[in-house]
Amino acid sequence: MRLSKERTTTLRVAGLSTLFFLMLAAAGIVSADAAMFRPREEQSVSHREELRQVLSVVEHRTADGKVLDKMRQKMSLLGERELHVAALLCERINRDEGSAGASIAFSIVTAMIVLR
């Protein structure tokens, strides 16, 4: 099975972007934000809103019901920090729908959820 040149390039960019992000996270370069220091009550509200935002993007871009169920299960395992990063990426996806940046952001969100 041969992949088109465009598809191969897209897969390479998505893979490299995911690897780069994971390396930054592992090195601690991706810093904590003020959300980590909010009162527990505010964190809960923020957590639910971010979870809803990520879930809506995943549901919009994923047609397979089995995959969606598995993604929902895995999303519940995301920590506050990971969920916040995923929500920020989903804002980018919603803002730039159809662009290469949105595709890369979705690949990163997917990798964050699947690799959890």
trRosetta pair geometry for C-beta under 8 A, 3 or more apart (Angstrom, degrees):
i j d omega theta_ij theta_ji phi_ij phi_ji
3 7 4.5 -120 178 90 104 121
3 8 4.8 131 104 -60 121 88
3 11 7.4 -16 164 2 162 140
4 7 4.5 91 56 8 84 105
4 8 6.9 -150 90 -7 42 87
5 8 5.7 -55 -147 37 30 113
5 9 6.4 31 155 -19 64 107
6 9 5.8 -56 -150 37 29 111
6 10 6.3 30 153 -20 64 107
7 10 5.6 -54 -148 36 31 113
7 11 6.3 30 154 -18 65 106
8 11 5.8 -55 -148 37 30 110
8 12 6.4 31 153 -19 64 106
9 12 5.7 -55 -148 36 31 112
9 13 6.3 29 156 -17 66 106
10 13 5.9 -55 -146 37 29 109
10 14 6.2 27 156 -16 64 109
10 100 7.8 -133 -119 -136 90 94
10 103 6.9 -47 -158 137 111 145
11 14 5.8 -55 -143 40 29 110
11 15 6.1 30 157 -19 64 109
12 15 5.8 -58 -146 38 28 110
12 16 6.1 22 159 -14 65 109
13 16 6.0 -57 -143 41 27 107
13 17 6.1 28 157 -20 64 110
13 100 7.5 -22 123 -178 157 113
13 104 6.3 -75 134 -95 104 112
14 17 5.8 -55 -144 37 27 111
14 18 6.3 27 157 -19 63 108
14 103 7.0 -80 -83 137 112 92
14 104 5.8 -155 -102 -118 68 65
14 107 3.8 -127 -154 -148 110 171
14 108 8.0 -143 -159 -44 76 64
15 18 5.8 -56 -148 36 28 110
15 19 6.2 26 155 -17 64 109
16 19 5.6 -54 -144 39 31 112
16 20 6.1 35 155 -22 65 106
17 20 5.7 -53 -146 35 29 113
17 21 6.4 27 156 -17 64 107
17 104 4.8 28 56 -166 177 112
17 107 6.6 89 75 85 121 124
17 108 6.1 -84 128 -65 106 106
18 21 5.9 -56 -148 37 29 109
18 22 6.3 26 156 -16 65 109
18 107 5.9 -98 -57 134 112 101
18 108 5.5 -174 -98 -102 73 65
18 111 4.4 103 -142 -18 128 171
19 22 5.8 -58 -145 40 29 110
19 23 6.3 30 155 -20 64 107
20 23 5.8 -57 -150 35 28 111
20 24 6.5 29 153 -18 63 105
21 24 5.7 -54 -151 35 33 112
21 25 6.3 31 153 -18 66 106
21 30 7.8 42 -165 -58 72 138
21 108 5.4 58 17 -137 166 121
21 111 7.9 125 70 80 127 135
22 25 5.6 -53 -145 38 33 112
22 26 6.2 33 155 -19 66 107
22 111 7.4 -89 -55 136 117 131
22 115 7.8 -24 -104 96 132 167
23 26 5.7 -54 -143 38 31 110
23 27 6.2 23 158 -14 65 111
24 27 5.9 -63 -145 42 27 106
24 29 4.5 -82 -161 62 80 116
24 30 5.1 87 132 -36 103 95
25 28 7.7 39 177 -70 30 26
25 29 7.7 -78 -62 48 21 76
25 30 5.0 -15 -94 22 63 132
28 31 7.9 52 164 -90 68 55
30 85 6.8 14 177 -96 142 138
32 36 4.7 -25 -177 1 119 150
32 81 6.4 -71 -113 -109 77 121
33 36 6.6 130 67 -2 49 93
33 84 6.7 -149 38 149 125 153
34 37 5.7 -69 -162 45 54 104
34 38 6.8 73 143 -48 78 90
35 38 5.8 -33 -152 -1 41 118
35 43 6.9 110 177 -114 80 83
35 46 6.1 -157 -142 136 111 157
35 80 6.6 -167 127 162 113 113
35 81 8.0 157 82 -95 117 55
35 84 5.5 169 56 -99 161 147
36 80 6.6 132 -98 109 72 135
36 81 6.9 12 -76 -76 112 93
38 42 4.2 -97 160 88 123 125
38 43 5.2 156 84 -58 107 80
38 46 6.9 78 69 1 159 146
39 42 5.0 87 61 11 80 103
39 43 7.1 -144 97 -9 39 90
40 43 5.5 -55 -148 34 32 116
40 44 6.6 37 154 -25 65 102
41 44 5.9 -52 -156 27 30 113
41 45 7.0 24 152 -12 63 103
42 45 5.8 -55 -152 38 37 108
42 46 6.0 34 153 -16 69 111
43 46 5.6 -60 -143 44 30 110
43 47 5.8 38 155 -28 67 108
43 80 6.6 -32 -164 -123 115 136
44 47 5.6 -49 -142 32 27 115
44 48 6.6 25 157 -17 61 104
45 48 6.0 -55 -152 35 29 108
45 49 6.5 26 153 -16 64 109
46 49 5.8 -58 -148 39 31 110
46 50 6.2 27 157 -16 67 109
47 50 6.0 -59 -145 40 26 107
47 51 6.1 28 155 -20 64 110
47 80 6.4 -70 -96 -115 106 84
47 83 6.5 48 -141 104 74 156
48 51 5.6 -55 -145 37 29 114
48 52 6.3 32 155 -20 64 106
49 52 5.7 -53 -149 35 30 112
49 53 6.4 32 152 -21 63 106
49 87 7.9 62 112 -134 76 146
50 53 5.5 -52 -147 34 34 114
50 54 6.4 30 156 -15 66 104
50 83 5.0 102 119 148 130 103
50 84 6.1 -55 -136 -94 160 48
50 86 7.4 104 167 76 105 90
50 87 3.8 -74 -148 -66 95 147
51 54 6.0 -55 -146 38 29 106
51 55 6.1 29 155 -19 64 112
51 75 6.6 121 -146 152 90 119
51 83 6.3 -27 -72 -157 73 131
52 55 5.7 -57 -142 40 27 112
52 56 6.3 31 158 -24 64 105
53 56 6.0 -53 -150 30 27 110
53 57 6.9 22 154 -13 60 105
53 87 5.0 70 80 -137 132 93
53 90 5.2 143 142 98 97 144
53 91 7.4 -4 173 -59 138 74
54 57 6.0 -59 -155 37 33 108
54 58 6.3 30 152 -17 68 109
54 75 6.4 169 107 -140 128 130
54 83 6.8 -110 -16 -154 149 76
54 86 4.8 28 -106 131 134 116
54 87 5.6 -82 -50 -82 96 65
54 90 5.2 -145 -98 -43 56 151
54 109 6.7 -172 -146 -160 101 127
55 58 5.7 -56 -144 39 32 111
55 59 6.1 32 158 -19 67 108
55 72 6.9 51 -125 -107 110 84
55 75 6.6 121 -79 147 89 174
56 59 5.8 -54 -144 38 28 110
56 60 6.2 32 155 -23 63 108
56 90 7.7 103 65 -178 86 137
57 60 5.6 -55 -147 35 30 113
57 61 6.3 5 162 -1 65 113
57 90 4.3 -145 -17 -140 153 108
57 93 5.4 80 -145 87 135 145
57 94 6.8 -101 -92 -54 110 91
57 106 7.2 -147 157 -110 117 95
57 109 7.1 -1 103 121 134 170
58 61 6.4 -72 -144 48 25 95
58 62 5.6 -8 170 6 67 124
58 68 7.0 138 135 -126 103 77
58 71 5.3 -170 176 144 143 148
58 75 7.5 -127 -3 -65 163 138
58 109 7.3 -137 -75 132 93 126
58 110 7.8 137 -116 -89 96 76
58 113 7.5 46 -100 -25 140 170
59 62 6.5 -69 -122 50 21 92
59 68 6.3 60 -107 -133 70 124
61 93 7.9 -67 -43 180 140 140
61 106 6.0 -126 171 -147 175 141
62 67 5.4 -130 -176 103 126 120
62 68 5.4 159 108 -75 125 86
62 71 6.7 130 33 -3 173 156
64 67 3.9 65 87 12 112 113
64 68 6.6 177 92 -14 58 84
65 68 5.5 -54 -147 35 33 114
65 69 6.4 34 156 -20 66 102
66 69 5.8 -51 -151 33 32 111
66 70 6.5 28 153 -14 64 107
67 70 5.8 -58 -150 39 32 110
67 71 6.2 34 152 -21 66 108
68 71 5.6 -55 -144 37 31 112
68 72 6.3 34 156 -22 65 103
69 72 5.8 -52 -150 32 30 112
69 73 6.6 30 152 -18 63 104
70 73 5.7 -53 -152 35 33 113
70 74 6.3 27 153 -14 66 109
71 74 5.8 -59 -146 42 31 108
71 75 6.1 39 154 -29 66 105
71 113 5.6 32 -148 147 82 145
71 114 7.7 -40 -105 -70 79 74
72 75 5.7 -50 -146 28 29 115
72 76 7.2 34 155 -24 59 98
73 76 6.2 -56 -167 22 32 111
73 77 7.7 26 142 -16 60 104
74 77 5.6 -56 -166 28 46 115
74 78 7.7 63 142 -39 67 87
74 113 4.9 102 110 175 123 82
74 114 6.6 31 157 -94 170 30
74 116 5.2 132 -176 64 99 117
75 78 5.7 -28 -163 -3 48 116
75 83 7.8 87 -171 -107 82 99
75 113 5.7 -19 -77 -131 72 114
77 116 4.9 150 95 147 120 129
78 82 4.4 -131 -165 94 94 118
78 83 4.5 122 123 -63 124 86
78 86 6.7 -40 -156 1 159 144
78 112 7.1 47 -112 146 119 105
78 113 7.0 -47 -62 -105 119 69
78 116 6.1 -78 -78 -105 68 157
79 82 4.8 89 52 13 78 103
79 83 6.7 -145 91 -7 36 91
80 83 5.9 -62 -147 39 24 110
80 84 6.3 26 156 -22 63 108
81 84 5.7 -54 -150 32 29 112
81 85 6.6 27 154 -15 63 104
82 85 5.8 -55 -152 37 33 109
82 86 6.2 33 151 -19 66 108
82 112 5.9 168 -171 -176 107 121
82 116 7.4 118 154 -94 163 121
83 86 5.5 -54 -146 38 33 113
83 87 6.2 36 153 -22 66 105
84 87 5.7 -52 -148 34 30 112
84 88 6.6 32 152 -19 63 103
85 88 5.7 -53 -151 35 33 112
85 89 6.5 32 151 -17 64 105
85 112 7.2 -172 93 -114 113 160
86 89 5.7 -55 -151 38 33 112
86 90 6.3 35 150 -22 65 105
86 109 5.0 99 -144 -129 89 92
86 112 5.6 -149 -81 88 108 151
86 113 7.3 82 -118 -53 145 93
87 90 5.5 -52 -147 35 34 114
87 91 6.7 43 150 -24 63 96
88 91 5.6 -44 -155 25 35 114
88 92 7.0 37 146 -17 61 101
89 92 5.4 -52 -158 34 39 115
89 93 6.5 43 144 -23 68 101
89 105 4.3 176 -171 -170 94 101
89 106 7.7 167 149 -68 112 34
89 108 5.8 -133 -136 83 156 117
89 109 5.1 -172 100 -61 137 103
90 93 5.2 -44 -145 32 40 116
90 94 6.4 40 155 -17 67 101
90 105 7.5 177 -69 147 29 120
90 109 6.4 80 -63 -94 83 152
91 94 5.9 -56 -150 38 30 109
91 95 6.2 27 153 -18 65 111
92 95 5.7 -59 -143 39 29 110
92 96 6.0 -18 172 22 67 111
92 101 6.5 -99 166 141 116 107
92 102 6.5 -170 131 -101 81 65
92 105 4.7 -168 91 -102 123 166
93 96 7.0 -79 -133 57 18 77
93 97 6.7 55 162 -86 59 65
93 102 4.6 104 -131 -151 58 89
93 105 5.0 -148 -62 95 87 127
93 106 5.5 92 -108 -63 132 89
93 109 7.5 -44 -38 -8 141 144
94 97 6.5 -5 -152 -52 26 98
95 102 7.9 -165 67 -87 63 108
96 99 4.2 -51 161 28 105 131
96 101 5.2 -2 111 76 156 113
96 102 4.5 -162 96 -52 90 105
96 105 8.0 107 61 11 116 139
97 102 5.7 129 -109 -132 25 170
98 102 6.4 45 32 47 26 145
99 102 4.8 102 55 3 77 100
99 103 7.2 -138 99 -3 45 86
100 103 5.6 -54 -152 36 37 113
100 104 6.3 35 151 -18 68 105
101 104 5.7 -54 -146 38 31 109
101 105 6.2 33 154 -20 65 107
102 105 5.6 -51 -144 37 31 113
102 106 6.3 33 155 -20 64 104
103 106 5.8 -53 -148 36 30 110
103 107 6.5 34 151 -21 63 104
104 107 5.5 -51 -151 33 34 115
104 108 6.6 34 151 -19 65 103
105 108 5.7 -53 -151 35 33 111
105 109 6.4 33 151 -18 66 104
106 109 5.6 -50 -145 37 35 111
106 110 6.1 38 154 -20 66 106
107 110 5.7 -54 -147 37 29 113
107 111 6.3 30 154 -19 64 106
108 111 5.7 -54 -147 37 31 110
108 112 6.4 35 153 -23 64 104
109 112 5.7 -53 -150 33 31 114
109 113 6.5 23 155 -13 65 107
110 113 6.0 -62 -150 39 30 105
110 114 5.9 17 160 -11 69 115
111 114 6.0 -58 -131 45 28 104
111 115 5.5 14 173 -8 66 119
112 115 6.6 -61 -131 45 15 100
112 116 6.7 34 156 -45 54 103
113 116 5.9 -47 -161 5 29 119
